[in-house]
Amino acid sequence: MPFTRHLHPNRSFQGAWCWFFILISHALPRYSHWIVSVLIDTPSD
């Protein structure tokens, strides 16, 4: 995998955030309806 070369020890935190945003971007379209339902069901103070 070409992405592994970017995961250096000094850039592990940056790489983690990169993968985090990638996973979020892929998960948003699938779980957007669930997130919205949770936000709606949660009473806003």
Sequence and secondary structure as in RCSB ss.txt:
>XXXX:A:sequence
MPFTRHLHPNRSFQGAWCWFFILISHALPRYSHWIVSVLIDTPSD
>XXXX:A:secstr
 GGGGG  GGGHHHHHHHHHHHHHHHHHHHHHHHHHHHHHHS   
